[in-house]
Amino acid sequence: MDAAAALNNSAVALTEANKPFEAIPLFHEALVLEPENPLLWMNLGIAQQKTGEYTQAIDSFQRSIVIDGSMSESWHSMGLIYYELNEFELARECYLSALDIAGNDPKIWNNLGVVYYNSSNFEDARYCFEKAVSLVPQYLDALINLRDTCRELGDYRAAAEFERVISGLEYNVQE
């Protein structure tokens, strides 16, 4: 294994262990060795995001996308940041860009639905949550969001059905 890959692996492990401040210098060291590695830039962005360094994280995600246009996770991560900053239109644009690359990712569909929901665009939210559930039928977050959206739309029969499915999933998790 080369040095940059070893540094990346160590830094990812630190980030996953909730030690992103310790991970960031390792990513920078790896980027000295491989400055055009999009995965290193994306992983650096994830660590920066965890520290609340949103501007730097967005810069890192954008750098990864410039190097490799297929980095859907970078688009998705930028969407999460913009959502946290209540920049819903920017979040929506990032999620749509991520879906252009990874259209079968239920998490992106769910997060796009949350943006629509928080913008009171319940029809589009419902479509997104339904898409997420069609990809992963037991996706609890998407089912809860879909139930709540159906309530907002006045479709109480569908909301009750989703409540039944959710209760069954929660029961199975507790056993």
N, CA, C and O of each residue as an XYZ file, in Angstrom:
700
protein
N       0.859     -1.176      0.000
C       0.000      0.000      0.000
C       0.902      1.235      0.000
O       1.880      1.310      0.743
N       0.550      2.192     -0.845
C       1.382      3.385     -0.905
C       1.085      4.318      0.268
O       0.104      4.146      0.990
N       1.954      5.304      0.434
C       1.886      6.192      1.605
C       0.593      6.991      1.648
O      -0.006      7.131      2.714
N       0.149      7.519      0.508
C      -1.078      8.321      0.499
C      -2.290      7.484      0.897
O      -3.155      7.948      1.639
N      -2.347      6.254      0.401
C      -3.463      5.371      0.749
C      -3.445      5.023      2.236
O      -4.496      4.973      2.876
N      -2.262      4.786      2.781
C      -2.150      4.484      4.217
C      -2.587      5.684      5.053
O      -3.302      5.531      6.042
N      -2.155      6.872      4.652
C      -2.568      8.083      5.367
C      -4.086      8.268      5.276
O      -4.736      8.603      6.266
N      -4.637      8.049      4.093
C      -6.083      8.164      3.909
C      -6.818      7.192      4.823
O      -7.765      7.574      5.511
N      -6.384      5.939      4.829
C      -7.054      4.932      5.662
C      -7.005      5.300      7.136
O      -7.998      5.147      7.848
N      -5.862      5.781      7.598
C      -5.740      6.194      9.001
C      -6.645      7.385      9.298
O      -7.306      7.429     10.336
N      -6.669      8.344      8.383
C      -7.482      9.541      8.584
C      -8.973      9.217      8.547
O      -9.743      9.769      9.332
N      -9.384      8.332      7.649
C     -10.791      7.918      7.602
C     -11.173      7.246      8.921
O     -12.243      7.511      9.469
N     -10.298      6.378      9.425
C     -10.573      5.705     10.705
C     -10.725      6.731     11.829
O     -11.605      6.594     12.678
N      -9.878      7.748     11.836
C      -9.984      8.797     12.862
C     -11.290      9.584     12.704
O     -11.948      9.905     13.694
N     -11.657      9.889     11.471
C     -12.902     10.608     11.234
C     -14.088      9.794     11.716
O     -14.990     10.319     12.368
N     -14.081      8.508     11.391
C     -15.171      7.627     11.816
C     -15.199      7.441     13.330
O     -16.254      7.158     13.897
N     -14.055      7.595     13.990
C     -13.975      7.496     15.450
C     -14.262      8.844     16.116
O     -13.984      9.037     17.299
N     -14.828      9.778     15.329
C     -15.170     11.109     15.810
C     -13.946     11.888     16.298
O     -13.990     12.594     17.306
N     -12.854     11.732     15.544
C     -11.626     12.474     15.820
C     -11.193     13.216     14.550
O     -10.059     13.066     14.095
N     -12.107     14.021     13.979
C     -11.780     14.662     12.702
C     -10.636     15.669     12.791
O      -9.917     15.871     11.813
N     -10.459     16.303     13.951
C      -9.362     17.264     14.084
C      -8.010     16.568     13.940
O      -7.054     17.158     13.436
N      -7.931     15.311     14.385
C      -6.710     14.534     14.229
C      -6.558     14.009     12.798
O      -5.443     13.776     12.332
N      -7.675     13.829     12.116
C      -7.654     13.284     10.760
C      -7.211     14.315      9.728
O      -6.503     13.979      8.779
N      -7.618     15.552      9.904
C      -7.378     16.579      8.885
C      -5.900     16.716      8.520
O      -5.590     16.782      7.330
N      -4.964     16.762      9.485
C      -3.550     16.862      9.080
C      -3.067     15.663      8.256
O      -2.205     15.811      7.390
N      -3.618     14.488      8.522
C      -3.232     13.301      7.748
C      -3.727     13.415      6.301
O      -3.023     13.044      5.361
N      -4.957     13.937      6.138
C      -5.455     14.147      4.776
C      -4.572     15.159      4.038
O      -4.254     14.970      2.864
N      -4.179     16.234      4.732
C      -3.315     17.233      4.095
C      -1.965     16.618      3.695
O      -1.430     16.914      2.627
N      -1.433     15.768      4.560
C      -0.166     15.093      4.262
C      -0.322     14.189      3.032
O       0.558     14.146      2.172
N      -1.439     13.475      2.957
C      -1.693     12.605      1.806
C      -1.870     13.423      0.532
O      -1.446     13.003     -0.545
N      -2.499     14.593      0.656
C      -2.720     15.438     -0.519
C      -1.429     16.055     -1.049
O      -1.346     16.402     -2.228
N      -0.429     16.193     -0.192
C       0.888     16.634     -0.674
C       1.438     15.578     -1.638
O       2.058     15.904     -2.651
N       1.200     14.314     -1.302
C       1.678     13.207     -2.131
C       0.827     13.009     -3.384
O       1.351     12.687     -4.451
N      -0.479     13.202     -3.253
C      -1.402     12.985     -4.377
C      -2.423     14.125     -4.442
O      -3.580     13.944     -4.062
N      -2.000     15.287     -4.918
C      -2.892     16.455     -4.902
C      -4.093     16.352     -5.841
O      -5.034     17.135     -5.716
N      -4.081     15.422     -6.760
C      -5.199     15.273     -7.697
C      -6.044     14.033     -7.395
O      -6.720     13.509     -8.279
N      -6.003     13.570     -6.148
C      -6.787     12.404     -5.753
C      -8.156     12.876     -5.239
O      -8.234     13.451     -4.154
N      -9.228     12.644     -5.995
C     -10.532     13.163     -5.597
C     -11.065     12.546     -4.309
O     -11.783     13.205     -3.557
N     -10.722     11.294     -4.052
C     -11.176     10.635     -2.832
C     -10.563     11.296     -1.597
O     -11.239     11.458     -0.581
N      -9.291     11.677     -1.680
C      -8.654     12.380     -0.564
C      -9.345     13.713     -0.294
O      -9.577     14.072      0.860
N      -9.673     14.445     -1.358
C     -10.361     15.733     -1.187
C     -11.739     15.534     -0.567
O     -12.144     16.289      0.317
N     -12.456     14.518     -1.032
C     -13.779     14.266     -0.472
C     -13.695     13.877      0.999
O     -14.460     14.377      1.824
N     -12.762     12.983      1.324
C     -12.615     12.560      2.715
C     -12.180     13.718      3.615
O     -12.620     13.816      4.761
N     -11.322     14.587      3.098
C     -10.952     15.789      3.843
C     -12.192     16.634      4.092
O     -12.389     17.134      5.199
N     -13.026     16.796      3.075
C     -14.260     17.566      3.231
C     -15.167     16.984      4.297
O     -15.772     17.729      5.067
N     -15.271     15.673      4.355
C     -16.112     15.030      5.374
C     -15.573     15.333      6.770
O     -16.345     15.633      7.681
N     -14.258     15.257      6.941
C     -13.657     15.575      8.239
C     -13.884     17.050      8.585
O     -14.214     17.377      9.724
N     -13.708     17.930      7.611
C     -13.925     19.358      7.849
C     -15.386     19.631      8.186
O     -15.688     20.476      9.029
N     -16.271     18.927      7.539
C     -17.700     19.079      7.820
C     -17.992     18.709      9.277
O     -18.769     19.384      9.954
N     -17.368     17.641      9.746
C     -17.587     17.200     11.126
C     -17.060     18.199     12.148
O     -17.540     18.241     13.281
N     -16.079     19.002     11.756
C     -15.541     20.011     12.682
C     -16.297     21.331     12.582
O     -16.026     22.263     13.339
N     -17.238     21.412     11.655
C     -17.987     22.642     11.470
C     -17.291     23.642     10.560
O     -17.731     24.786     10.446
N     -16.218     23.227      9.915
C     -15.494     24.097      8.976
C     -16.178     23.990      7.606
O     -15.628     23.416      6.666
N     -17.378     24.550      7.515
C     -18.209     24.348      6.331
C     -17.621     24.960      5.064
O     -17.688     24.348      3.998
N     -17.053     26.143      5.162
C     -16.481     26.777      3.969
C     -15.347     25.932      3.408
O     -15.275     25.706      2.199
N     -14.454     25.460      4.288
C     -13.347     24.617      3.844
C     -13.863     23.284      3.299
O     -13.343     22.767      2.311
N     -14.891     22.733      3.953
C     -15.455     21.460      3.497
C     -16.031     21.606      2.091
O     -15.794     20.763      1.226
N     -16.788     22.679      1.867
C     -17.361     22.900      0.534
C     -16.250     23.052     -0.500
O     -16.352     22.522     -1.606
N     -15.189     23.775     -0.143
C     -14.051     23.908     -1.062
C     -13.445     22.542     -1.392
O     -13.113     22.264     -2.545
N     -13.306     21.700     -0.379
C     -12.736     20.363     -0.601
C     -13.660     19.504     -1.471
O     -13.194     18.807     -2.372
N     -14.959     19.554     -1.202
C     -15.903     18.784     -2.014
C     -15.881     19.272     -3.462
O     -15.887     18.467     -4.393
N     -15.855     20.590     -3.646
C     -15.818     21.125     -5.008
C     -14.540     20.704     -5.725
O     -14.561     20.404     -6.919
N     -13.446     20.683     -5.004
C     -12.171     20.255     -5.600
C     -12.260     18.808     -6.062
O     -11.779     18.466     -7.143
N     -12.881     17.950     -5.237
C     -13.011     16.543     -5.631
C     -13.857     16.405     -6.888
O     -13.575     15.558     -7.736
N     -14.892     17.228     -7.014
C     -15.789     17.168     -8.172
C     -15.090     17.681     -9.425
O     -15.296     17.145    -10.514
N     -14.270     18.711     -9.279
C     -13.524     19.228    -10.434
C     -12.578     18.158    -10.970
O     -12.414     18.009    -12.181
N     -11.964     17.423    -10.061
C     -11.030     16.367    -10.466
C     -11.776     15.179    -11.067
O     -11.345     14.610    -12.071
N     -12.903     14.805    -10.443
C     -13.670     13.645    -10.903
C     -15.152     13.986    -10.802
O     -15.713     14.031     -9.707
N     -15.770     14.221    -11.931
C     -17.170     14.627    -11.970
C     -18.159     13.590    -11.483
O     -19.348     13.890    -11.372
N     -17.707     12.373    -11.186
C     -18.627     11.322    -10.742
C     -18.701     11.195     -9.220
O     -19.195     10.189     -8.710
N     -18.222     12.192     -8.497
C     -18.182     12.134     -7.031
C     -19.535     12.543     -6.439
O     -19.674     13.635     -5.888
N     -20.520     11.665     -6.557
C     -21.865     11.975     -6.067
C     -21.876     12.222     -4.566
O     -22.660     13.037     -4.079
N     -21.019     11.532     -3.831
C     -20.989     11.720     -2.373
C     -20.538     13.132     -2.010
O     -20.966     13.671     -0.990
N     -19.687     13.733     -2.825
C     -19.287     15.118     -2.569
C     -20.468     16.058     -2.762
O     -20.677     16.969     -1.960
N     -21.253     15.839     -3.834
C     -22.454     16.643     -4.035
C     -23.422     16.456     -2.870
O     -23.984     17.422     -2.355
N     -23.607     15.202     -2.463
C     -24.529     14.901     -1.364
C     -24.065     15.578     -0.076
O     -24.873     16.172      0.638
N     -22.785     15.491      0.219
C     -22.245     16.103      1.440
C     -22.401     17.621      1.418
O     -22.711     18.228      2.444
N     -22.189     18.231      0.267
C     -22.405     19.686      0.172
C     -23.876     20.012      0.411
O     -24.200     21.013      1.051
N     -24.757     19.173     -0.101
C     -26.191     19.374      0.150
C     -26.511     19.338      1.627
O     -27.310     20.138      2.114
N     -25.889     18.408      2.347
C     -26.105     18.325      3.798
C     -25.661     19.609      4.492
O     -26.344     20.101      5.391
N     -24.524     20.149      4.078
C     -24.039     21.397      4.672
C     -25.017     22.532      4.394
O     -25.409     23.257      5.308
N     -25.405     22.685      3.146
C     -26.327     23.766      2.803
C     -27.661     23.606      3.536
O     -28.279     24.594      3.934
N     -28.099     22.366      3.710
C     -29.330     22.136      4.473
C     -29.147     22.610      5.918
O     -30.012     23.293      6.466
N     -28.020     22.244      6.527
C     -27.756     22.674      7.907
C     -27.724     24.191      8.028
O     -28.069     24.743      9.072
N     -27.309     24.865      6.954
C     -27.221     26.326      6.943
C     -28.545     26.974      6.495
O     -28.612     28.186      6.295
N     -29.599     26.147      6.341
C     -30.917     26.614      5.882
C     -30.869     27.256      4.499
O     -31.688     28.116      4.172
N     -29.911     26.832      3.703
C     -29.803     27.269      2.305
C     -30.459     26.192      1.453
O     -29.778     25.435      0.761
N     -31.804     26.128      1.509
C     -32.524     25.006      0.916
C     -32.379     24.930     -0.597
O     -32.312     23.832     -1.150
N     -32.329     26.060     -1.273
C     -32.198     26.026     -2.730
C     -30.838     25.459     -3.135
O     -30.752     24.658     -4.065
N     -29.780     25.870     -2.442
C     -28.450     25.317     -2.735
C     -28.394     23.831     -2.395
O     -27.785     23.049     -3.125
N     -29.024     23.439     -1.290
C     -29.078     22.020     -0.921
C     -29.788     21.229     -2.016
O     -29.322     20.166     -2.426
N     -30.926     21.760     -2.489
C     -31.687     21.086     -3.539
C     -30.832     20.905     -4.792
O     -30.824     19.830     -5.393
N     -30.119     21.947     -5.182
C     -29.273     21.861     -6.373
C     -28.185     20.802     -6.205
O     -27.894     20.053     -7.137
N     -27.591     20.742     -5.028
C     -26.553     19.727     -4.781
C     -27.136     18.317     -4.827
O     -26.541     17.419     -5.424
N     -28.294     18.119     -4.200
C     -28.908     16.794     -4.216
C     -29.286     16.378     -5.632
O     -29.109     15.220     -6.011
N     -29.807     17.322     -6.416
C     -30.145     16.994     -7.802
C     -28.895     16.630     -8.601
O     -28.938     15.729     -9.439
N     -27.790     17.319     -8.351
C     -26.532     16.971     -9.025
C     -26.062     15.584     -8.608
O     -25.571     14.812     -9.432
N     -26.215     15.272     -7.323
C     -25.843     13.941     -6.842
C     -26.710     12.876     -7.501
O     -26.216     11.811     -7.872
N     -28.011     13.162     -7.648
C     -28.913     12.192     -8.265
C     -28.640     12.010     -9.748
O     -28.917     10.943    -10.297
N     -28.098     13.036    -10.412
C     -27.704     12.874    -11.812
C     -26.635     11.793    -11.952
O     -26.526     11.148    -12.995
N     -25.859     11.606    -10.907
C     -24.766     10.626    -10.921
C     -25.208      9.302    -10.304
O     -24.918      8.229    -10.833
N     -25.911      9.393     -9.183
C     -26.293      8.201     -8.414
C     -27.802      8.216     -8.177
O     -28.255      8.380     -7.044
N     -28.568      8.046     -9.233
C     -30.019      8.169     -9.163
C     -30.726      7.112     -8.344
O     -31.921      7.244     -8.078
N     -30.028      6.071     -7.939
C     -30.634      5.008     -7.138
C     -30.168      5.038     -5.687
O     -30.213      4.015     -5.003
N     -29.725      6.190     -5.214
C     -29.281      6.310     -3.821
C     -30.452      6.787     -2.966
O     -30.858      7.944     -3.069
N     -31.000      5.908     -2.122
C     -32.184      6.291     -1.346
C     -31.927      7.422     -0.347
O     -32.840      8.187     -0.037
N     -30.717      7.536      0.153
C     -30.423      8.614      1.111
C     -30.511      9.978      0.437
O     -31.007     10.939      1.026
N     -30.028     10.056     -0.793
C     -30.110     11.331     -1.512
C     -31.575     11.667     -1.787
O     -31.991     12.811     -1.603
N     -32.358     10.684     -2.225
C     -33.782     10.924     -2.461
C     -34.473     11.385     -1.180
O     -35.275     12.319     -1.202
N     -34.159     10.726     -0.066
C     -34.775     11.107      1.204
C     -34.384     12.534      1.584
O     -35.237     13.324      1.989
N     -33.113     12.864      1.455
C     -32.668     14.206      1.837
C     -33.252     15.279      0.923
O     -33.573     16.375      1.383
N     -33.390     14.975     -0.359
C     -34.045     15.917     -1.263
C     -35.503     16.110     -0.843
O     -36.021     17.225     -0.872
N     -36.149     15.028     -0.458
C     -37.525     15.122      0.034
C     -37.638     15.997      1.271
O     -38.602     16.749      1.416
N     -36.665     15.905      2.158
C     -36.670     16.742      3.366
C     -36.573     18.225      2.988
O     -37.231     19.070      3.596
N     -35.760     18.530      1.995
C     -35.653     19.921      1.533
C     -37.010     20.391      1.010
O     -37.473     21.476      1.361
N     -37.643     19.576      0.174
C     -38.960     19.951     -0.348
C     -39.978     20.086      0.788
O     -40.775     21.024      0.805
N     -39.947     19.154      1.727
C     -40.878     19.193      2.859
C     -40.712     20.504      3.628
O     -41.697     21.174      3.940
N     -39.477     20.864      3.928
C     -39.220     22.083      4.703
C     -39.509     23.353      3.906
O     -39.589     24.443      4.473
N     -39.664     23.208      2.601
C     -40.059     24.331      1.748
C     -41.568     24.297      1.471
O     -42.072     25.050      0.638
N     -42.280     23.411      2.184
C     -43.738     23.224      2.036
C     -44.137     22.775      0.633
O     -45.261     23.019      0.195
N     -43.222     22.122     -0.065
C     -43.514     21.552     -1.376
C     -43.787     20.059     -1.144
O     -42.942     19.207     -1.419
N     -44.987     19.768     -0.633
C     -45.292     18.429     -0.157
C     -45.462     17.413     -1.282
O     -45.164     16.234     -1.089
N     -45.930     17.839     -2.448
C     -46.070     16.901     -3.566
C     -44.699     16.369     -4.004
O     -44.520     15.162     -4.169
N     -43.736     17.278     -4.190
C     -42.394     16.837     -4.583
C     -41.730     16.051     -3.454
O     -40.996     15.097     -3.712
N     -41.984     16.445     -2.207
C     -41.438     15.701     -1.065
C     -41.955     14.266     -1.085
O     -41.190     13.317     -0.910
N     -43.252     14.121     -1.300
C     -43.838     12.783     -1.323
C     -43.200     11.934     -2.417
O     -42.868     10.771     -2.190
N     -43.028     12.515     -3.606
C     -42.397     11.778     -4.700
C     -41.012     11.279     -4.284
O     -40.669     10.120     -4.518
N     -40.224     12.153     -3.670
C     -38.857     11.782     -3.268
C     -38.866     10.687     -2.211
O     -38.095      9.732     -2.299
N     -39.735     10.819     -1.211
C     -39.795      9.798     -0.158
C     -40.286      8.466     -0.729
O     -39.794      7.405     -0.346
N     -41.252      8.523     -1.640
C     -41.720      7.287     -2.279
C     -40.602      6.634     -3.084
O     -40.464      5.410     -3.093
N     -39.811      7.453     -3.755
C     -38.676      6.921     -4.522
C     -37.677      6.241     -3.576
O     -37.190      5.150     -3.872
N     -37.370      6.882     -2.440
C     -36.441      6.301     -1.468
C     -36.963      4.964     -0.948
O     -36.210      3.997     -0.840
N     -38.259      4.914     -0.628
C     -38.863      3.681     -0.111
C     -38.938      2.613     -1.195
O     -38.836      1.424     -0.895
N     -39.115      3.021     -2.451
C     -39.142      2.021     -3.526
C     -37.771      1.361     -3.681
O     -37.675      0.202     -4.084
N     -36.721      2.103     -3.360
C     -35.363      1.565     -3.458
C     -35.001      0.712     -2.246
O     -34.312     -0.300     -2.376
N     -35.470      1.125     -1.062
C     -35.229      0.376      0.181
C     -36.550      0.365      0.958
O     -36.826      1.298      1.712
N     -37.363     -0.673      0.786
C     -38.711     -0.684      1.370
C     -38.767     -0.531      2.897
O     -39.786     -0.092      3.429
N     -37.708     -0.879      3.595
C     -37.731     -0.744      5.055
C     -36.870      0.428      5.543
O     -36.345      0.391      6.655
N     -36.729      1.449      4.723
C     -35.951      2.641      5.060
C     -36.785      3.478      6.030
O     -37.650      4.248      5.615
N     -36.514      3.316      7.322
C     -37.355      3.877      8.378
C     -37.481      5.398      8.281
O     -38.591      5.922      8.368
N     -36.383      6.110      8.104
C     -36.460      7.573      8.018
C     -37.365      8.015      6.869
O     -38.188      8.916      7.035
N     -37.215      7.389      5.719
C     -38.034      7.757      4.567
C     -39.502      7.403      4.806
O     -40.391      8.149      4.397
N     -39.760      6.284      5.458
C     -41.147      5.915      5.772
C     -41.784      6.928      6.726
O     -42.934      7.325      6.539
N     -41.040      7.335      7.736
C     -41.556      8.338      8.681
C     -41.827      9.652      7.939
O     -42.868     10.281      8.130
N     -40.875     10.056      7.091
C     -41.061     11.287      6.327
C     -42.250     11.173      5.378
O     -43.003     12.131      5.202
N     -42.416     10.016      4.777
C     -43.534      9.796      3.863
C     -44.861      9.850      4.625
O     -45.823     10.453      4.148
N     -44.917      9.236      5.786
C     -46.130      9.291      6.615
C     -46.489     10.738      6.941
O     -47.637     11.157      6.790
N     -45.482     11.499      7.392
C     -45.729     12.889      7.776
C     -46.162     13.736      6.579
O     -47.015     14.613      6.709
N     -45.575     13.471      5.428
C     -45.932     14.203      4.215
C     -47.359     13.878      3.793
O     -48.109     14.769      3.395
N     -47.734     12.611      3.878
C     -49.113     12.235      3.545
C     -50.097     12.943      4.475
O     -51.166     13.364      4.035
N     -49.752     13.076      5.737
C     -50.613     13.823      6.668
C     -50.743     15.275      6.226
O     -51.839     15.836      6.244
N     -49.629     15.883      5.830
C     -49.663     17.278      5.370
C     -50.538     17.423      4.130
O     -51.200     18.445      3.949
N     -50.541     16.411      3.286
C     -51.335     16.442      2.060
C     -52.791     16.029      2.289
O     -53.607     16.090      1.369
N     -53.115     15.611      3.510
C     -54.476     15.183      3.816
C     -54.794     13.776      3.348
O     -55.962     13.390      3.310
N     -53.783     13.006      2.993
C     -53.982     11.621      2.574
C     -53.818     10.734      3.818
O     -52.793     10.081      4.016
N     -54.863     10.740      4.638
C     -54.780     10.060      5.934
C     -54.791      8.548      5.805
O     -54.255      7.858      6.672
N     -55.386      8.017      4.749
C     -55.383      6.569      4.541
C     -53.947      6.088      4.295
O     -53.505      5.108      4.894
N     -53.221      6.786      3.407
C     -51.826      6.423      3.141
C     -50.980      6.631      4.398
O     -50.123      5.803      4.706
N     -51.207      7.718      5.118
C     -50.450      7.983      6.350
C     -50.658      6.852      7.356
O     -49.713      6.422      8.017
N     -51.881      6.378      7.468
C     -52.173      5.280      8.402
C     -51.460      3.999      7.963
O     -50.955      3.251      8.800
N     -51.418      3.750      6.667
C     -50.731      2.556      6.171
C     -49.234      2.641      6.463
O     -48.622      1.659      6.885
N     -48.651      3.811      6.240
C     -47.221      3.962      6.547
C     -46.971      3.850      8.045
O     -45.939      3.325      8.463
N     -47.895      4.335      8.846
C     -47.771      4.191     10.308
C     -47.763      2.720     10.695
O     -47.010      2.309     11.578
N     -48.609      1.919     10.026
C     -48.653      0.482     10.299
C     -47.319     -0.172      9.947
O     -46.805     -0.992     10.707
N     -46.763      0.190      8.800
C     -45.476     -0.372      8.373
C     -44.377      0.038      9.351
O     -43.552     -0.786      9.746
N     -44.369      1.309      9.738
C     -43.362      1.816     10.681
C     -43.458      1.083     12.007
O     -42.437      0.682     12.567
N     -44.678      0.900     12.519
C     -44.853      0.189     13.792
C     -44.327     -1.228     13.712
O     -43.731     -1.722     14.669
N     -44.536     -1.884     12.592
C     -44.012     -3.242     12.401
C     -42.493     -3.261     12.390
O     -41.878     -4.170     12.948
N     -41.893     -2.281     11.768
C     -40.425     -2.208     11.723
C     -39.868     -1.922     13.114
O     -38.901     -2.553     13.540
N     -40.468     -0.986     13.812
C     -39.993     -0.631     15.157
C     -40.151     -1.807     16.110
O     -39.305     -2.012     16.981
N     -41.225     -2.585     15.958
C     -41.444     -3.756     16.793
C     -40.337     -4.785     16.547
O     -39.804     -5.370     17.490
N     -39.994     -5.000     15.271
C     -38.965     -5.974     14.925
C     -37.590     -5.532     15.411
O     -36.760     -6.376     15.750
N     -37.333     -4.225     15.451
C     -36.045     -3.715     15.913
C     -35.889     -3.950     17.411
O     -34.786     -4.232     17.878
N     -36.981     -3.839     18.172
C     -36.916     -3.979     19.626
C     -36.728     -5.418     20.060
O     -36.225     -5.667     21.156
N     -37.118     -6.368     19.232
C     -37.019     -7.778     19.625
C     -35.593     -8.249     19.684
O     -35.339     -9.412     19.998
